[in-house]
Amino acid sequence: MDNGLIVKDLVAGKGNSPKPGDACTVHYSLYYKGDEIESSRESSGLAASPIGFQFGVTEGVGSVIPAIALGVADMKVGGVRRITAPPELAFGKRGRQGGRVPPGATVDFDVQLLSVKRAGTNPITRQGSGSEAKTGFLDLF
C-alpha cells in the first residue's frame, strides 16, 4: 500500500468483509523481529480471548490502531492475514510492551477475522460486552 503497510493473505476467508460501523472480532499475534510479543490466544494463562473493535472508528472507544484497521479492510470472515506495519501505523515513537517493541519499530501482526456483525443488526449487544470480545483494544496497543 502507499502508506507502507504490507498485507499478505495466509488463509482466504469466505464470509463477510467489514464495512464502516460493523463490529469486528479478531484474534491477533504481535511479532517483532520474528519473536511473538503478545497474542490474544494466550491471555496470561486464561482462556483465549478475541478482541473486538468497530470498523471505521479511528479514535476513542471501539477504535483500533491504524495497522489493524487498514489491514482488515477487505478481509473476509475466516481469513488470516499477515500485516507488516511501519511505525507510524503501529506504535510510533512510544513503542510497546515495556521496551520489547522499541520506538520506531516495524512490526508484524497475524490477524484472523472471526466475525463481522453488521452495524445496527443487534441494538441490545454493545461492543465488548459478554464473553465474545474484550473491551479496550486500544489498551492493548
N, C-alpha and C positions, 0 to 999 in steps of 0.2 A: 504494500500500500504506500501511497505517497507520504504518509506520516511516519514511516519507518516500521510499522507493525508488520510482522510476518505471520501468516496463518497457514497451517498445513492440516488437512483432514486426515486423521488416523483411522476413523470409522465414520462412514457416511450414515447420517440419520435418515429416518423415513417419516417422521412426524411433522408437526407444525414448526414454522420459523417464528421467532418473536417479532411483534410489532410494537410500536410505542404504546406504553401503558400496560402491557402484558406483564403478569407476574411470572418470573422465571426461577427455576430451581436448578442448581448445578452442583456437581462435585468438582473440586479443583485440587490440583497439587501445584505447589510453587517450587521452582528449581533455580538455583544459582550455580553456574559453572558445573552443571551436571549433578549437584547434590540436592536432594529433596530437603527443603527448608520447613515446609508445613503442608498439611493436606487435610481436607475436610473428611477424608475417610479414616483419619486417625485423630480422634478427638481426645487426646490426653488420657487414653485408656478407656474412654467411654465409647458407646456405640457410634458408628459413623454418623455424621450429621451434615447433610447437604445444606447449602446456604441459598437464600432467596434474595432476589432484588427485582425492582421494577424496571423493565427495559425502557430506555429512553430518559430516565431520570438521571440527571448529571450531578446534582448536589443534594446533600441532606439525606433524610430518611428515605430508604428504598433505593439509594444510588449505589453505584459500584465504580471502581477505578476505570479510567478510560480504556485500558488494555482489554479488560474483560468485556465491557460494553461493546466496543468496536469488534472484538474478536468473535462474539457470538451472533453478530448482526444477521448473518444469512445461514446460520446453522439450523439443522432440523433436530427435533427431539430424538434422542437415541444416539446422536452423533458424539464423537470425541475429537477434539481439536487441540493441536499444539499451537500455542500463541507465544511468539517471541516478541517481547515488548521493550522498546527503548526506554531509558529512564523517565523521559517526560510523559510517558503514558503509563508508567508503573509507579515507582516510589520516589522518583525525582531526587532532590537534594537531601531528603531526610533518611533514605534507606529504610531497612525493615529488620525486625527480629533481633534487636539488640546487637546490631553490627554484623549479623550473618549475611545480610544483603547490604553492602556498603552504599553510601550516597553515590548517585550517578551510575548505578549498575543496570545493565541489560539483563532481564530475567525471562524465564520460560514458565508458562502455565500449561498444564494439561487440563482441559475443561471438558466435562461430559454434561451435555444438556439433558437433564432428567425430565423436565416438564415445562410447558408453556400454558398458562391459564389466561385466556383472553380477558382483556380489560372489561369490567362490568358484567362478567358472567356469574359471579358469586359475590353479591354485596355483603354477605354475612362474614366471609373469610377475610381477615386482614392479613397483609403481608407479614410473615414472620410469626404468625400465631400457630399454635398447635405443635405437633412433633415433626411436621414435614420440613420446616426450614427455620434456621436461626434468624434472629434479627441482628441488625448491626453489622452488615457485611463490611461497612466502612471501618468498623473497629478491627477487622482482620487485616485491612490494608491501610 
